[in-house]
Amino acid sequence: MKTKILSAAIACLIVTTVFSQSNLNDYKYVIVPNKFDFLKEKDQYQLNSLAQFLFNKYGFEALKEGDTYPEDLIRNRCLALRSDVTKEPGMFKTKLAVELKGCNDQVIYTSQLGISREKDYAKAYVEALRAAFKSIEMLNYKYEPNERITSLQTQSSGEKNEVAQEIEVLKQEIQNLKKEKEAELKVVSIPKAETPVAVLPTIKKATAMETGVKEVLSKVLYAQEIENGFQLVDSSPRVVYRIKQTQLENVYLVENKSAIIYKKGDDWIIEYYANNVSKQDVLNIKF
């Protein structure tokens, strides 16, 4: 009886390992974050650098978050897995596991727990992480392109071309509207006697605009990655906007709205039409 149970357990382990290997082989890259959540500082105890080293050692092409990504990864983010290291609670043991997620934030693989009894944090984390990577070593990873994932590249490029065209149309409409407003201002003449009176509303309007900007800035929107872009949620949490990536750096198209979001200096701006008038608001976005 015990022999049958042991045989069944071994068979399940082999099936799980083969299945995990098959899934992981579909992905070309692994992105390692600059900081793990259970640590206080970036690359504390050089744990993130060690994770990148171990991924490369066992056949993966590992990149640090924020590095200059290869061209094919820029076009298709689904070619990469996002890695993380999680810490399990324990009084006298340090327990770490390596987690790999796909582009839709689904968990593809979780390693076995790496355990250390060392009391010194630096030694314990390094030992536990190396132990966790032993199960990744056993996967014998080797990249094998999967058409289901690589085909997203062509689809994504096509969508980006459409988005780029829509942005150009929006930009042209905005420019035309600005020209019309400038033409209207040139035609209108203000009598000298009315100039002091006209100054006061202008000042009030500027003050209102400043207040509006402060209100917008106080509402933080958090960017959550989705396919081909991000969704921006508030603290409720409620999805405020869904934005699509474009071929232009730091320029996004807002879904279901005649609007674009782009970076200007240190600010994120949303530009849109309201009653045929071009408007701009400052957004406080945390990526």
VOLUMGU-466244 format. One record per residue (C-alpha): x, y, z. Coordinates in steps of 0.001 Angstrom, whole numbers, plus 500000, padded with zeros to 6 digits. Example, Ala and Ser with C-alpha at 12.3 -4.5 7.8 and 13.67 -1.06 7.14 Angstrom:
REM residues 2
512300495500507800/513670498940507140/
END
This chain:
REM residues 287
500000500000500000/502772502418500968/504603501526497738/501519502446495679/501099505767497480/504798506598496999/504609505657493305/501515507832492825/503232510790494554/506311510435492338/504120510193489231/502247513390490216/505551515200490811/506843514139487383/503611515228485630/503658518576487461/507313519163486569/506770518303482882/503659520499482715/505451523438484353/508435523016482073/506185522994479008/504520526230480131/507754528014481034/509434527022477787/506885529216475970/508451532366477429/511667533929476184/512545536315479024/512235536708482788/511996540172484359/513411540477487883/512101543376490043/514492545818491675/512968545138495110/511077542251496707/508103543204498892/509411541581502070/512606543683501950/512967547377502793/515505548424500158/516234547836496499/518440544796495943/518880544405499710/521418541659500547/521933541630496715/519002539214496574/517550540624493337/520932540418491636/521289536838492874/517874535945491447/518874537365488056/522155535433488186/520402532146489038/517808532561486295/520602533103483756/522529530157485213/519598527822484623/519014528828481013/516677531808481199/517394535235479735/516856537397482811/516474541183482707/516293543665485569/513159545801485772/513830549135484067/516659547814481875/516691548555478154/514509545744476844/515105543922473528/513040545090470546/510845541975470407/509978542332474107/509049546000473636/506647544974470866/505257542007472793/505391542090476608/503852538605476731/507226537123475758/508413537721479319/507551536236482675/507563538527485710/509365537001488653/508854537542492339/510170536026495560/507724535537498417/508466534894502065/506496532401504145/506058533009507905/508318531051510287/509832531711513689/513116529854513403/513307529271509656/513559531509506622/511268530211503858/511349531661500338/509576530684497121/510077531899493557/506928532860491655/506581533436487893/503628535284486343/502479535791482754/501588539091481089/498025538944482437/499331538575485987/498360534907486182/500713532655488159/502485530253485769/504821528563488225/505715528534491925/508902526855493112/509281524609496107/510092526387499368/513743527108499981/514459526852503703/517328528141505836/517939527898509588/520620530611509579/520012533407512108/521845536077510125/519409537577507594/521973538061504838/523079534418504978/519551533066505540/518002534848502528/520810533826500180/520727530200501334/516914529976501129/516810531560497662/519453529178496304/517466526264497761/514253527498496100/516024527667492731/516901523956492964/513394523072491750/513790525575488873/517094523942487943/515270520588487674/512934522028485017/515773522070482439/514239525172480870/514798525792477169/512938528441475185/510627527019472523/508582529691470666/504840529193471056/502717530583468229/499926531424470678/502259533905472402/504468535057469522/501384535812467385/500472538519469893/503424540466468532/501848540913465087/498443541593466578/499924544126468986/501832545888466198/498643546153464138/496735547631467043/499529550110467726/499435551278464099/495693551893464402/496195553716467692/498972555845466196/496637556859463359/493864557732465828/496307559851467826/497388561725464718/493740562459463886/493127563671467451/496224565856467364/495131567384464049/491646568108465428/493175569750468498/495464571895466349/492560572969464112/490488573900467152/493349575956468597/493717577829465293/489976578591465276/490144579946468846/493181582070467998/491333583496465000/488319584360467188/490552586154469720/492102588306466985/488666589463465781/487396590442469267/488589593876470484/488283595013474100/487739598744474853/490392600324477027/487854601392479654/486819597789480174/490350596455480572/490526596786484413/487149595064484742/488257592253482456/491399591618484488/489512590469487593/487667587527485968/490930586457484354/492623586281487755/489671584412489245/489756581964486347/493472581343486871/492871580739490580/490105578276489750/492392576480487351/495085576203490024/492517574817492480/491369572330489854/494913571177489282/495441570657493013/492231568626493197/493291566454490309/496743565935491779/495288564839495114/493448561928493449/496099559311492895/495502556802490097/497372553521490265/498426551874486986/497726548151486747/499146546377483714/496671544787481306/497092543484477772/498448546244475505/498307548886478230/497126549731481730/494008550315483739/494081553306486078/492275552733489375/491615554995492340/491765554077496015/488184552708496025/489386550756493952/487465551807490833/488676551684487240/488768555312486071/490451554852482681/491729552038480500/494618553199478324/496369551568475363/500048551752474497/501055553517471300/504158553679469167/504981557016470802/506835556979474106/504705557980477120/501612558515474954/498467556454475565/495023556343473939/492059556327476352/489548553576475629/486019554694474656/486966558381474832/488256560972472371/491251561569474582/494946560899474956/497180560732478026/500800561810477673/503739562877479811/504750566531479822/507765567242482000/507053565524485323/503264565611484847/500808563270483149/498250565178481069/494883564004479738/493763566011476701/490171565663475509/487167567415473975/484209568716475982/481477570590474078/483853570993471119/486426572653473372/489900571174473883/490690570698477573/493674569496479567/493821568090483097/496782566998485192/496634563406486456/498592561961489368/499463558491488039/501603555968489931/503152553343487637/
END
